[in-house]
């Protein structure tokens, strides 16, 4: 519907013109007149943005941009921190076509928040705020750090802006520190240099090298030397990982940004790092950094929110740490306001809505000033209602949405028209167009109330229309101009689309419109704002514009009905299409335990959503306390078809706790796993594995000591676990049997007064539990206790090699005797004037005769070439007594 006056209508529409006795084509504001149809309030085409300026660069000015489209042209003024900038009163400030130039900027007096106000006779609009901040780099404070298995060199930068980037170099520039297999890590959060395991080659001077990146300037500085000394250790201590660099327990990020989590551990050997998402799977976009100290998650979305864990592991143990990523968003409009022309004394309602996280707060401005509930004005969040409109209510209105991440503005102009016929007695009303008197026809209707209706309007209907009112007291008339605009039409509507997850898709939306008006495109998904990136509307031949919607890396959540709306201040039109996203299946539901025995568990589950692609197969994954990570399990059948809802998990360990989850897959990949099943313990069974590491020997006279390696928990198969040992003298027909209770037992000491010295025994071992006994191990030979050698070496010779060295040689004794096997020799030497009891001693390594070289207080031995003597021994039979427990 249009109004008499400077009206704007799309062709093909219906026009309804009201007749009145007086018509105001303008409103007054300080004496200026805003003429409907000829004038328009300011609309920003360029707004100021944040400026980061290097401190001390006083010869360059700071420039804030501000440009607005308006008729008549806008005038500009600026505010800083809510106070007017003294344009003309301070030579440092210059206004150039709306842009603000600040000469000789200084942090103490110029830093702050700047906003531009653009005004003309139709109203005032306020720009988004822009911050002027100054950067500076620190003078670094060096820190000396002592050596350790794990160590930290501290960069300790003072307060600085913006964020620095850090590197370290070793001894001289530019020999920068490299990761070296994960031993070194430079934290970009603190600048500190971390060393997981120190080595001797690490001794030297280290320098923290910082770079301050700014739009117009880059500055790098480095600290004084941080000295690291690594002290040698003949036997470096092994240590389990200990995580020293931890990301925050809660990390707040914005959609579309990149999150970086840091984690680094000390330990020997150097720990290996692994990242995982506790409440889901790591997205493919983070795979390159999944085993490095920094986990990088680019282009964050709400699906990336959750708990992330860093695990450090080496041969000595493991350590882990968890923290949560919380994804938030800047405000985005879901509903905007548009220009409005309404009659005087009527009511006007505007609404606007914005999405964001945290939820944005909304307030209103009129001509750049806050608008609050009072008298005829009611402000309720995103709702604005003004009742009993007056001409003074005309102006530029702004809806402002903000949260802690940003502020956005929606602008519209309100024009209040005076349309109130006043006459008594009731006048006769008729219309003319130019000099032509209008009468009723197929397209034109003059109602009894004096309203003029024109249907199927075209540009031929443009012109001046005059309403005449007449009674016996006199005559009056009022003239207005009707302007006709081209109707907005969708020239290329979006088409239904079908894509696979991860693909990009463009939903096309082209429209034609009247070139004298601005055209905007908005998209909705199932009635809510759509995701993705909307290309900027670009002019094209024929007055068409393009508002295509580009969805990058399409996900299942992007599926649905998309509606494109092309809108001008006069009209709007819409077209819709449906997007189907095919992807891996959703998680199966309700994993339950149906049956359990010693090595097999039967699982059941319900089908999940196939996401438009048939489920091809299922995989069962499991974990136990001994292996906490999920791994694929063996099943019966080996391949679980997509229509199955149960399977047997085979090859399990008896008497072991398990959890299971089921993963569905189709041709597009594997989906998310199901929720874990309840923990189930398999039934007990007799042992199936014999203990290993069977050996022994030594001890006191009349003892036989047998040792073994305890059986690990996963092979015990049940409670009441222990060991059964069988042993006999070599060649004897009967086995003696001893039982040793306790899974952690490692030895049996058998004592018998009739045991011969150094007598060989055949020994074997098996395990038992409450369900039965396992198999025996292979037979091993273990000797009973020995006694000291009784024979001394003969033909001892000593000769001087130098003034400080002597050589000693001798004939070896029998290697094997009835009392034991000779392990080596001990040489004693002393000066003639010393007592024999004070002799120095040295033992040889092995059985070969040795040469002793003595030099001052330190002595060493060497091995000459000498044949080793071999011997045999016989163990005479002796009566035995029954075995007993140690």
FENMO-V420134 format. One record per backbone hydrogen bond with DSSP energy under -0.5 kcal/mol. NH is the residue of the N-H (numbers start at 0). CO is the residue of the C=O. E is the energy in kcal/mol with one decimal. If there is no record, write none. Layout:
# FENMO-V420134
NH/CO/E  NH/CO/E
This chain:
# FENMO-V420134
6/4/-2.2  6/480/-2.0  8/482/-1.2  10/484/-1.7  11/456/-4.2  12/9/-1.5  14/453/-3.8  16/451/-4.0  23/417/-0.8  24/22/-0.7  26/33/-0.6  28/31/-1.6  31/28/-1.6  33/26/-1.3  34/32/-0.7  35/24/-1.9  35/33/-0.6  36/38/-0.5  37/34/-1.4  38/34/-3.0  39/70/-2.8  42/68/-2.0  44/66/-2.8  45/66/-2.3  50/130/-2.8  52/50/-0.6  52/132/-3.0  54/134/-2.1  56/53/-1.7  57/55/-1.6  59/56/-1.1  61/101/-2.3  63/99/-2.8  66/45/-2.8  68/42/-3.5  69/67/-0.5  70/39/-2.1  74/118/-3.0  76/116/-1.7  78/114/-2.5  79/82/-3.2  80/112/-3.1  82/79/-1.8  84/77/-2.7  86/84/-2.6  87/92/-0.5  88/85/-1.1  89/85/-1.1  92/89/-1.9  93/100/-2.3  95/93/-0.6  95/98/-2.9  96/94/-0.5  98/95/-2.4  99/63/-2.1  100/93/-2.9  100/98/-0.5  101/61/-2.6  102/91/-2.7  102/100/-0.6  103/57/-0.6  104/59/-0.5  109/105/-2.5  110/106/-1.2  111/131/-1.4  113/111/-0.5  113/129/-3.3  114/78/-2.2  116/76/-3.0  117/124/-2.0  118/74/-2.6  119/122/-2.2  122/119/-1.5  124/117/-2.2  126/115/-2.9  129/113/-2.2  131/111/-2.9  132/50/-2.6  132/130/-0.6  134/52/-2.1  135/160/-2.1  139/137/-0.7  140/154/-0.5  140/155/-0.8  141/139/-0.6  144/226/-1.2  146/228/-0.6  150/194/-2.0  152/192/-3.1  153/151/-0.6  160/135/-1.3  164/210/-2.1  166/208/-2.2  168/206/-2.0  169/174/-3.3  170/168/-0.6  170/204/-3.4  171/169/-2.9  174/171/-2.3  175/173/-1.7  176/167/-2.8  182/178/-1.1  182/179/-1.0  183/178/-2.3  184/193/-1.8  186/184/-0.6  186/191/-2.4  190/186/-1.8  192/152/-2.9  193/184/-3.2  193/191/-0.5  194/150/-3.0  195/182/-3.2  197/147/-0.6  197/148/-0.9  201/198/-2.2  202/199/-1.6  203/227/-2.4  205/225/-2.5  206/168/-2.3  208/166/-3.8  208/206/-0.5  209/207/-0.6  209/220/-3.0  210/164/-2.1  211/218/-3.5  212/162/-0.5  212/210/-0.6  213/211/-0.5  213/216/-1.7  218/211/-2.0  220/209/-2.1  222/207/-2.2  225/205/-2.8  226/224/-0.6  227/203/-2.8  230/228/-0.6  235/232/-0.6  238/267/-2.4  241/265/-2.1  243/263/-2.3  244/263/-2.2  245/243/-0.6  250/323/-3.0  251/249/-0.6  252/325/-2.5  254/327/-2.0  255/299/-3.0  256/253/-2.0  258/296/-2.4  260/294/-2.4  262/292/-2.4  263/244/-1.4  265/241/-2.5  266/195/-1.7  267/238/-1.5  271/312/-3.0  273/310/-2.0  274/289/-2.0  275/308/-2.0  277/275/-0.6  277/306/-2.3  278/306/-0.7  279/276/-1.3  285/282/-2.1  286/283/-1.6  288/285/-1.6  289/286/-1.9  291/288/-1.2  294/260/-2.8  294/292/-0.5  295/293/-0.7  296/258/-2.9  296/294/-0.5  297/295/-0.6  299/256/-2.9  303/300/-1.9  304/301/-1.3  305/324/-1.7  307/322/-3.2  308/275/-3.2  309/320/-2.7  310/273/-2.9  311/318/-3.2  312/271/-2.1  313/316/-2.5  316/313/-1.2  318/311/-2.4  320/309/-2.0  322/307/-2.1  323/248/-3.2  324/305/-3.0  325/250/-3.1  325/323/-0.5  326/324/-0.6  327/252/-3.6  328/356/-2.0  331/354/-2.6  333/352/-2.8  334/352/-2.1  339/412/-2.8  341/414/-2.5  343/416/-3.2  344/388/-2.9  345/342/-1.5  347/385/-2.5  349/383/-2.6  351/381/-2.0  352/334/-2.0  354/331/-3.2  356/328/-1.8  360/401/-2.9  362/399/-2.2  363/370/-0.6  364/397/-2.5  365/368/-2.9  366/395/-3.6  367/123/-0.5  368/365/-1.7  370/363/-2.4  373/376/-1.9  376/373/-3.3  377/384/-2.8  379/377/-0.5  379/382/-2.9  382/379/-1.8  383/349/-2.9  384/377/-2.5  385/347/-2.5  386/375/-2.1  388/345/-2.5  392/389/-1.6  393/390/-1.5  394/413/-2.0  396/411/-3.2  397/364/-2.5  398/409/-2.7  399/362/-3.1  399/397/-0.5  400/398/-0.5  400/407/-2.1  401/360/-2.4  402/405/-2.1  405/402/-1.6  407/400/-2.6  409/398/-2.3  411/396/-2.2  413/394/-2.9  414/339/-2.6  414/412/-0.5  416/341/-3.2  416/414/-0.6  417/23/-0.6  418/416/-0.7  419/21/-0.7  427/469/-3.2  429/467/-1.6  431/465/-2.0  432/435/-3.1  433/431/-0.6  433/463/-1.5  434/432/-0.5  435/432/-2.2  436/434/-0.5  437/430/-2.3  440/443/-3.5  444/452/-2.5  446/444/-0.6  446/450/-3.0  449/446/-2.3  451/16/-3.5  452/444/-3.4  452/450/-0.5  453/14/-3.0  454/442/-2.0  456/12/-2.4  460/457/-1.9  461/458/-1.7  462/481/-1.7  464/479/-3.1  465/431/-2.7  466/477/-2.7  467/429/-3.1  467/465/-0.5  468/475/-3.2  469/427/-1.7  470/473/-2.5  473/470/-1.6  475/468/-2.6  477/466/-1.8  479/464/-2.7  481/462/-3.0  482/6/-1.6  482/480/-0.6  484/8/-8.2  488/511/-2.4  490/488/-0.7  490/509/-1.9  491/509/-1.8  496/577/-2.1  498/579/-2.6  500/581/-3.1  501/553/-3.5  502/499/-2.1  504/550/-2.0  506/504/-0.5  506/548/-2.7  507/505/-0.7  509/491/-2.0  510/544/-2.2  511/488/-2.5  512/542/-1.0  513/485/-0.8  516/513/-1.9  519/566/-2.4  521/564/-2.0  523/562/-1.7  524/527/-4.8  525/523/-0.5  525/560/-3.0  527/524/-2.1  529/522/-1.2  532/549/-3.0  533/531/-0.5  534/532/-0.6  534/547/-1.6  539/543/-1.7  542/539/-1.0  543/539/-0.6  543/540/-0.7  544/510/-2.8  545/537/-0.6  546/508/-3.0  548/506/-2.6  549/532/-2.5  549/547/-0.6  550/504/-2.8  550/548/-0.6  551/549/-0.6  553/502/-2.9  557/554/-2.1  558/555/-1.6  559/578/-2.1  561/559/-0.6  561/576/-3.1  562/523/-2.2  563/574/-3.3  564/521/-2.7  565/572/-2.7  566/519/-2.7  566/564/-0.5  567/570/-3.1  572/565/-2.1  574/563/-1.9  576/561/-2.4  578/559/-3.0  579/496/-2.6  579/577/-0.5  581/498/-3.5  581/579/-0.6  582/610/-1.6  585/608/-3.2  588/605/-2.1  591/603/-2.8  593/591/-0.6  593/601/-3.1  594/601/-1.1  596/599/-2.3  600/648/-2.0  601/594/-2.7  602/600/-0.5  602/646/-3.0  603/591/-2.0  604/644/-2.2  605/588/-3.3  612/609/-1.3  615/664/-2.6  616/664/-1.5  617/639/-2.0  618/662/-2.4  620/660/-2.9  621/630/-2.6  622/658/-1.7  623/626/-1.4  626/623/-1.0  630/621/-2.0  632/619/-2.8  635/647/-2.6  639/617/-0.8  639/637/-0.6  640/638/-0.7  641/615/-1.2  643/640/-1.5  646/602/-1.7  647/635/-1.9  648/600/-3.4  649/633/-2.0  649/647/-0.6  651/598/-2.4  654/682/-1.4  655/652/-0.5  657/679/-2.8  658/622/-2.0  660/620/-2.3  662/618/-2.8  664/616/-2.1  665/668/-2.2  668/665/-1.9  670/663/-3.0  671/584/-0.6  673/661/-2.0  676/659/-2.8  679/657/-2.5  681/655/-2.1  682/596/-1.3  684/716/-2.5  691/708/-0.6  694/706/-2.5  696/704/-2.2  702/699/-1.4  703/749/-2.8  705/703/-0.5  705/747/-2.8  706/694/-2.4  707/745/-2.0  708/691/-2.8  714/711/-1.7  715/712/-1.6  716/712/-0.5  721/767/-2.2  722/739/-3.2  723/765/-3.1  724/737/-3.3  725/763/-2.6  726/735/-2.4  727/761/-1.8  729/759/-2.1  731/728/-3.0  735/726/-3.2  737/724/-2.7  739/722/-3.2  741/720/-1.9  744/741/-1.2  747/705/-2.7  749/703/-3.2  749/747/-0.6  750/748/-0.5  751/701/-2.5  754/751/-2.1  757/784/-3.0  758/755/-0.7  760/781/-2.5  761/727/-3.3  762/779/-3.1  763/725/-2.4  765/723/-2.2  767/721/-2.2  768/771/-2.5  769/718/-2.6  771/768/-1.3  773/766/-3.3  776/764/-2.3  779/762/-3.0  781/760/-2.4  783/758/-1.8  784/702/-2.0  786/818/-2.4  793/810/-0.9  796/794/-0.5  796/808/-2.9  798/806/-2.5  800/804/-2.3  801/804/-1.3  804/801/-0.5  806/798/-3.4  808/796/-2.6  810/793/-3.0  816/819/-2.6  819/816/-1.4  821/814/-3.1  826/841/-3.1  828/839/-2.0  833/830/-1.6  837/834/-1.2  838/835/-1.7  839/828/-2.5  841/826/-2.1  843/824/-3.0  845/822/-0.5  845/843/-0.8  850/861/-2.4  852/850/-0.5  852/859/-2.8  853/851/-0.5  854/857/-2.0  857/854/-1.5  859/852/-2.8  861/850/-2.4  863/861/-0.7  865/863/-0.8  875/873/-0.9
